[in-house]
Amino acid sequence: MSEYALELKGITKIFPGVKALDNVQFQLLPGEVHALMGENGAGKSTFIKVITGVHKAEEGEMYLFGEKVDFKSPRDAQEAGIAAVYQHPTSYPHLTVAENIFMGHEIKKHHMIQWKEIYAQANQLLKELDADFDARAEMGTLSVAQQQMVEIAKAMSANAKIILLDEPTASLTKSESEKLYTLVDHMRESGASVIFISHRFEDMYRLASRVTVFRDSQYIGTYPVDSITNAELIKAMVGREITTMYPKPEVQQGRELLRVEHLSRTGFFKDISFTLHAGEILGMTGLVGAGRTEVVEAVCGITHADEGKVYLEGEEVHIKNPADAMKKGIVLLPEDRQKEGLIMSWGLGRNVTLPVMSKYARHGFNNNRKEREIARDLLESVDTKAVDIFQSASSLSGGNQQKVVVAKALEQ
């Protein structure tokens, strides 16, 4: 029997115009928490989807506890004891939390689904996660962080031998991340092996014993966490030494651009005021459910405040809808880029120019040549790792999808 719970050799995955994985390898030990790190577009999420049967690799082999496997679908991987929690929850919004947790492995007796037992077990899993919602809640009513908890509960319910966590702390607060750490420790103690993708060094140091680094779709190396320094890890990830991790440019604060006074929306937020100046980055923080997203949605016309005023360059404005906000130069980069920021089946170029297509129209017809020029320039300006503006947004990694959303905002 192999010493590895999971081993991959020579994995290559190609999308149209992009080699997402180039001859990569990976070894996961039984009962190990193994971090997988790399910059946006390094191939981490694609690698996870190859393991779980979402994508089929063009080349390479995969072994599960020493036996060669060839997953044709996510169902094959699930039946083999592999569960994944993706960065973006893949849920059924109109079903209950319990139905989402036990989807595909329902508790049955005499071919009848045992709903009472399903809800009881789902609530027990949520209790272990210290969740603040019930198993009968509709999935679509939950925040992104709460949906992430449901995905973790689903992996737990399947008694998976190998669990893959793709940026699970990205939408969690510090206290919620601590709860997740405790859960991962519990998984490891129960004998499960965990692959943990994260950009946060604190996640790696808290959980993992080894770390594997991908760069530009290639395998760079695997290192013991307790013997690699931050500088060495960063060099492995980016290919060069970085002396200043987050250089902060000196910017002179300019004139007032946006002022919000006493903004309120019943049940969501109350008496919110702030001012934003040219050249300034204003942070808005708070726990999940505190109303941060709802405030910016009200400013951008997605929803409407009951009270308060918004001023743009000193003049009061009444923003009726997002199109009205964009005309005034106010753009929202949404929390969920896949559901609210992109049309995943569309090409990158058309995604970028979608909000301003009429700007380049001639006599009612799109100016496709001009659109392509603008899209290419904007995608290059945000360093998107894509060579074809016609490739679909769904073919990119999460980080590069975010870059496309930023490019779209720059064109407003």
C-alpha positions as CSV (number, residue, x, y, z in Angstrom):
1,M,0.0,0.0,0.0
2,S,1.2,3.5,-0.9
3,E,2.5,5.8,1.8
4,Y,0.3,8.5,0.3
5,A,-3.4,9.1,0.7
6,L,-3.4,11.0,-2.6
7,E,-0.7,11.3,-5.3
8,L,-0.7,13.1,-8.6
9,K,2.0,12.8,-11.3
10,G,2.6,14.9,-14.4
11,I,-0.8,16.6,-14.4
12,T,-1.4,18.8,-17.4
13,K,-4.7,20.7,-18.1
14,I,-5.3,22.9,-21.1
15,F,-8.1,25.3,-21.7
16,P,-8.5,27.1,-25.1
17,G,-5.4,29.3,-25.4
18,V,-4.2,28.6,-21.8
19,K,-2.2,25.9,-20.1
20,A,-3.7,26.0,-16.7
21,L,-1.5,23.1,-15.3
22,D,1.8,22.1,-16.7
23,N,3.2,18.8,-15.6
24,V,2.5,19.3,-11.9
25,Q,2.8,16.8,-9.1
26,F,1.5,16.5,-5.5
27,Q,1.7,14.1,-2.6
28,L,-0.7,14.1,0.4
29,L,0.0,11.9,3.5
30,P,-2.7,10.2,5.5
31,G,-3.9,12.5,8.3
32,E,-2.0,15.5,6.9
33,V,-3.1,19.1,6.5
34,H,-1.1,20.2,3.4
35,A,-1.2,23.8,2.2
36,L,-1.2,24.6,-1.5
37,M,-0.1,28.2,-2.3
38,G,0.7,30.4,-5.2
39,E,-0.3,33.7,-6.8
40,N,-3.6,34.3,-8.6
41,G,-3.6,32.2,-11.8
42,A,-1.0,29.8,-10.6
43,G,-3.4,26.8,-11.2
44,K,-4.5,26.0,-7.7
45,S,-8.2,26.0,-8.2
46,T,-7.9,24.1,-11.5
47,F,-5.8,21.5,-9.7
48,I,-8.5,21.0,-7.1
49,K,-11.1,20.6,-9.9
50,V,-9.0,17.9,-11.5
51,I,-8.8,16.0,-8.2
52,T,-12.6,16.2,-7.8
53,G,-13.5,15.2,-11.3
54,V,-14.8,18.6,-12.4
55,H,-12.0,18.8,-15.0
56,K,-10.4,16.0,-17.0
57,A,-6.6,16.4,-17.3
58,E,-5.1,15.9,-20.7
59,E,-2.0,14.2,-19.2
60,G,-1.0,12.7,-15.9
61,E,-2.0,10.0,-13.3
62,M,-3.8,10.1,-10.0
63,Y,-3.5,7.6,-7.2
64,L,-5.8,7.2,-4.2
65,F,-4.3,5.2,-1.4
66,G,-2.0,3.6,-3.9
67,E,-4.7,2.7,-6.5
68,K,-4.9,4.5,-9.8
69,V,-8.1,6.4,-10.3
70,D,-9.7,8.1,-13.2
71,F,-12.7,10.2,-12.2
72,K,-15.2,10.9,-15.0
73,S,-17.4,13.2,-12.8
74,P,-17.6,14.8,-9.4
75,R,-19.9,12.0,-8.4
76,D,-17.0,9.5,-8.9
77,A,-14.7,11.5,-6.6
78,Q,-17.5,11.9,-4.0
79,E,-18.1,8.1,-4.0
80,A,-14.3,7.6,-3.6
81,G,-14.3,9.7,-0.4
82,I,-13.2,13.1,-1.7
83,A,-15.1,16.2,-0.8
84,A,-14.4,19.8,-1.8
85,V,-15.3,23.2,-0.3
86,Y,-14.8,25.7,-3.1
87,Q,-14.1,29.4,-2.7
88,H,-17.5,30.1,-4.2
89,P,-20.2,27.9,-2.6
90,T,-21.9,25.7,-5.1
91,S,-25.4,25.5,-3.5
92,Y,-29.0,25.3,-4.4
93,P,-30.4,28.6,-3.3
94,H,-34.1,27.7,-3.1
95,L,-33.5,24.5,-1.1
96,T,-33.1,24.4,2.7
97,V,-29.7,24.1,4.4
98,A,-30.3,20.5,5.3
99,E,-31.2,19.6,1.7
100,N,-28.0,21.2,0.5
101,I,-25.9,19.3,3.1
102,F,-27.3,15.9,2.3
103,M,-27.7,16.4,-1.5
104,G,-26.6,13.2,-3.2
105,H,-26.2,11.2,-0.1
106,E,-29.7,11.4,1.5
107,I,-30.5,9.3,4.6
108,K,-33.0,6.7,3.3
109,K,-35.0,3.8,4.8
110,H,-36.9,1.4,2.6
111,H,-36.2,3.8,-0.3
112,M,-37.8,6.7,1.6
113,I,-35.9,9.8,2.5
114,Q,-35.9,10.2,6.3
115,W,-36.4,14.0,6.6
116,K,-36.6,14.0,10.4
117,E,-33.2,12.4,10.7
118,I,-31.7,14.6,7.9
119,Y,-32.8,17.8,9.7
120,A,-31.6,16.4,13.1
121,Q,-28.2,15.5,11.7
122,A,-27.9,18.8,9.8
123,N,-28.6,20.8,12.9
124,Q,-26.0,18.8,14.8
125,L,-23.4,19.5,12.2
126,L,-24.3,23.2,12.3
127,K,-24.0,23.1,16.1
128,E,-20.5,21.8,15.8
129,L,-19.7,24.7,13.5
130,D,-21.3,27.1,16.0
131,A,-23.5,28.4,13.2
132,D,-26.2,31.0,14.0
133,F,-28.8,29.6,11.6
134,D,-31.1,26.6,11.4
135,A,-31.1,23.7,9.0
136,R,-34.5,24.7,7.8
137,A,-33.3,28.1,6.6
138,E,-33.4,28.6,2.8
139,M,-29.9,28.6,1.4
140,G,-30.4,31.7,-0.7
141,T,-31.1,33.8,2.4
142,L,-27.6,33.1,3.9
143,S,-24.5,35.3,3.6
144,V,-21.5,34.0,1.6
145,A,-19.7,33.2,4.9
146,Q,-22.8,31.2,6.2
147,Q,-23.0,29.4,2.9
148,Q,-19.3,28.4,3.3
149,M,-20.2,26.9,6.6
150,V,-22.9,24.8,4.9
151,E,-20.4,23.6,2.4
152,I,-18.0,22.5,5.2
153,A,-20.9,20.8,7.0
154,K,-21.7,18.9,3.7
155,A,-18.1,17.6,3.5
156,M,-18.4,16.5,7.2
157,S,-21.7,14.7,6.5
158,A,-20.1,12.6,3.7
159,N,-17.4,11.3,6.1
160,A,-14.8,12.1,3.4
161,K,-11.3,10.7,3.6
162,I,-9.8,13.6,1.7
163,I,-11.1,17.1,2.1
164,L,-10.1,20.0,-0.2
165,L,-10.6,23.5,1.1
166,D,-10.3,26.2,-1.6
167,E,-9.8,29.6,0.1
168,P,-12.3,28.8,2.9
169,T,-11.3,31.8,5.0
170,A,-11.5,34.4,2.2
171,S,-15.1,35.4,3.3
172,L,-14.7,34.7,7.0
173,T,-14.0,37.0,9.9
174,K,-11.1,36.3,12.3
175,S,-13.4,34.6,14.8
176,E,-15.0,32.5,12.1
177,S,-11.6,31.5,10.8
178,E,-10.7,30.4,14.3
179,K,-13.7,28.1,14.3
180,L,-12.7,26.7,11.0
181,Y,-9.2,26.0,12.3
182,T,-10.7,24.0,15.1
183,L,-12.8,22.1,12.7
184,V,-9.8,21.3,10.5
185,D,-7.9,20.0,13.5
186,H,-10.9,17.8,14.3
187,M,-10.9,16.4,10.7
188,R,-7.2,15.6,11.0
189,E,-7.6,13.9,14.4
190,S,-10.4,11.8,12.9
191,G,-8.1,10.5,10.2
192,A,-9.0,12.7,7.3
193,S,-6.4,14.3,5.0
194,V,-6.8,17.9,4.1
195,I,-5.6,20.1,1.2
196,F,-5.9,23.7,2.2
197,I,-5.6,26.5,-0.4
198,S,-5.0,29.9,1.0
199,H,-3.3,33.3,0.4
200,R,-3.0,33.8,4.1
201,F,0.3,32.8,5.7
202,E,-1.5,32.6,9.1
203,D,-3.7,29.9,7.7
204,M,-0.7,27.9,6.6
205,Y,1.3,28.3,9.9
206,R,-1.8,27.5,12.0
207,L,-2.9,24.3,10.1
208,A,-0.4,22.8,7.7
209,S,2.7,20.6,8.2
210,R,3.8,20.9,4.6
211,V,3.3,23.5,1.8
212,T,3.4,23.0,-1.9
213,V,3.9,26.0,-4.2
214,F,2.7,26.4,-7.8
215,R,3.8,29.2,-10.0
216,D,2.7,30.0,-13.5
217,S,0.8,26.7,-13.7
218,Q,3.9,24.7,-12.7
219,Y,5.1,22.8,-9.6
220,I,7.8,24.7,-7.8
221,G,8.4,22.6,-4.7
222,T,7.1,21.1,-1.4
223,Y,8.5,22.4,1.9
224,P,8.1,21.7,5.6
225,V,6.1,24.6,7.1
226,D,8.3,24.7,10.2
227,S,11.5,25.2,8.3
228,I,10.6,27.6,5.4
229,T,10.8,31.4,6.0
230,N,8.3,33.9,4.7
231,A,11.0,35.3,2.4
232,E,11.7,31.9,0.9
233,L,8.0,31.1,0.5
234,I,7.4,34.4,-1.3
235,K,10.4,33.9,-3.6
236,A,9.0,30.5,-4.5
237,M,5.6,31.9,-5.2
238,V,6.6,34.9,-7.3
239,G,10.1,33.8,-8.6
240,R,12.0,36.7,-7.1
241,E,12.9,38.3,-3.8
242,I,10.6,41.0,-2.6
243,T,12.0,43.5,-0.1
244,T,8.8,45.4,0.5
245,M,5.7,43.3,0.6
246,Y,3.1,46.1,0.6
247,P,4.7,49.3,-0.5
248,K,2.4,52.2,0.2
249,P,2.7,55.1,-2.2
250,E,2.6,58.6,-0.9
251,V,-0.6,60.2,-2.2
252,Q,-1.8,63.7,-1.5
253,Q,-5.4,63.7,-0.3
254,G,-7.5,65.6,-2.8
255,R,-10.9,67.2,-2.9
256,E,-14.0,65.6,-1.5
257,L,-15.6,63.2,-4.0
258,L,-18.3,61.4,-2.1
259,R,-20.1,62.3,1.1
260,V,-22.8,60.2,2.7
261,E,-24.9,61.7,5.5
262,H,-27.2,59.9,7.9
263,L,-28.0,57.1,5.5
264,S,-30.5,54.5,6.9
265,R,-32.5,51.6,5.7
266,T,-34.9,49.9,8.1
267,G,-33.7,46.5,9.1
268,F,-30.3,46.8,7.5
269,F,-28.3,49.9,8.6
270,K,-28.9,53.1,10.5
271,D,-27.4,56.6,10.5
272,I,-24.3,55.9,8.3
273,S,-22.1,58.9,7.5
274,F,-18.7,59.0,5.8
275,T,-16.6,61.1,3.4
276,L,-14.3,60.0,0.6
277,H,-11.6,62.1,-1.0
278,A,-9.7,61.9,-4.2
279,G,-6.6,59.6,-3.8
280,E,-8.0,58.0,-0.7
281,I,-8.9,54.4,0.1
282,L,-11.6,54.3,2.8
283,G,-12.0,51.0,4.6
284,M,-15.5,49.8,5.8
285,T,-15.3,46.9,8.2
286,G,-17.6,44.9,10.5
287,L,-18.8,41.4,11.2
288,V,-20.9,39.4,8.8
289,G,-24.4,40.9,8.8
290,A,-23.3,44.3,10.1
291,G,-24.6,46.0,6.9
292,R,-21.4,46.8,5.0
293,T,-22.6,45.4,1.7
294,E,-26.1,46.9,2.1
295,V,-24.7,50.4,2.6
296,V,-22.6,50.3,-0.6
297,E,-25.5,48.8,-2.5
298,A,-27.7,51.7,-1.4
299,V,-25.1,54.2,-2.5
300,C,-24.9,52.5,-5.9
301,G,-28.7,52.3,-6.5
302,I,-29.1,48.6,-6.2
303,T,-31.3,49.2,-3.2
304,H,-32.7,52.5,-1.8
305,A,-32.2,54.0,1.6
306,D,-35.2,55.2,3.6
307,E,-33.3,58.3,4.9
308,G,-30.1,60.2,4.3
309,K,-28.4,62.1,1.6
310,V,-25.5,61.3,-0.9
311,Y,-23.3,64.1,-2.3
312,L,-21.0,63.7,-5.3
313,E,-18.4,66.4,-5.6
314,G,-20.4,68.7,-3.3
315,E,-23.8,68.3,-5.1
316,E,-26.6,66.1,-3.8
317,V,-27.4,63.2,-6.1
318,H,-30.4,60.9,-6.3
319,I,-29.2,57.6,-7.7
320,K,-32.2,55.6,-8.9
321,N,-30.4,52.4,-10.2
322,P,-26.9,51.0,-11.0
323,A,-26.9,52.4,-14.5
324,D,-27.5,55.9,-13.0
325,A,-24.6,55.4,-10.6
326,M,-22.3,54.3,-13.4
327,K,-23.1,57.4,-15.5
328,K,-22.0,59.4,-12.4
329,G,-18.8,57.5,-12.2
330,I,-19.7,55.2,-9.2
331,V,-19.1,51.5,-9.8
332,L,-19.6,48.5,-7.5
333,L,-17.3,45.5,-7.5
334,P,-19.7,42.9,-6.0
335,E,-19.0,40.5,-3.2
336,D,-19.8,37.5,-5.3
337,R,-18.0,37.9,-8.6
338,Q,-19.4,34.8,-10.3
339,K,-23.0,35.5,-9.6
340,E,-23.1,39.3,-9.7
341,G,-19.9,40.4,-11.5
342,L,-19.6,38.2,-14.5
343,I,-21.5,36.3,-17.1
344,M,-19.5,33.1,-16.8
345,S,-20.3,31.6,-20.2
346,W,-19.4,34.8,-22.0
347,G,-16.0,35.7,-23.4
348,L,-13.7,38.0,-21.4
349,G,-13.9,40.9,-23.9
350,R,-17.7,41.0,-23.9
351,N,-17.8,40.8,-20.1
352,V,-15.5,43.8,-19.9
353,T,-17.4,46.0,-22.3
354,L,-20.9,44.9,-21.4
355,P,-21.8,48.0,-19.3
356,V,-20.7,50.4,-22.0
357,M,-21.5,48.6,-25.3
358,S,-23.7,51.5,-26.5
359,K,-20.6,53.8,-26.2
360,Y,-19.1,52.1,-29.2
361,A,-22.2,51.4,-31.2
362,R,-22.6,52.8,-34.7
363,H,-26.2,53.4,-36.1
364,G,-27.5,50.9,-33.5
365,F,-24.9,48.2,-34.3
366,N,-22.0,47.2,-32.0
367,N,-18.5,48.3,-33.1
368,N,-16.9,44.9,-32.5
369,R,-13.4,46.1,-33.6
370,K,-13.4,49.0,-31.1
371,E,-14.8,46.7,-28.3
372,R,-12.0,44.2,-28.9
373,E,-9.3,46.9,-28.7
374,I,-10.7,48.3,-25.5
375,A,-11.1,44.9,-23.9
376,R,-7.5,43.8,-24.7
377,D,-6.1,47.1,-23.3
378,L,-8.0,46.8,-20.1
379,L,-7.3,43.1,-19.5
380,E,-3.6,43.8,-20.1
381,S,-3.7,46.7,-17.7
382,V,-4.8,44.4,-14.8
383,D,-2.4,41.6,-15.9
384,T,-5.0,39.0,-16.6
385,K,-3.4,35.7,-17.3
386,A,-5.4,35.1,-20.5
387,V,-4.3,35.2,-24.1
388,D,-7.7,35.2,-25.8
389,I,-10.5,37.7,-25.1
390,F,-13.0,35.2,-26.5
391,Q,-12.3,32.5,-23.9
392,S,-15.1,32.2,-21.3
393,A,-14.8,33.8,-17.9
394,S,-15.5,30.3,-16.4
395,S,-12.1,29.1,-17.7
396,L,-10.2,31.5,-15.5
397,S,-9.0,31.0,-11.9
398,G,-10.9,32.9,-9.2
399,G,-8.2,35.6,-8.9
400,N,-8.1,36.2,-12.6
401,Q,-11.9,36.4,-12.7
402,Q,-11.6,39.1,-10.1
403,K,-9.2,41.0,-12.4
404,V,-11.8,40.9,-15.2
405,V,-14.3,42.5,-12.9
406,V,-11.8,45.2,-12.0
407,A,-11.1,45.7,-15.8
408,K,-14.8,46.1,-16.4
409,A,-15.0,48.8,-13.6
410,L,-12.1,50.7,-15.2
411,E,-14.1,51.2,-18.4
412,Q,-17.0,53.0,-16.7
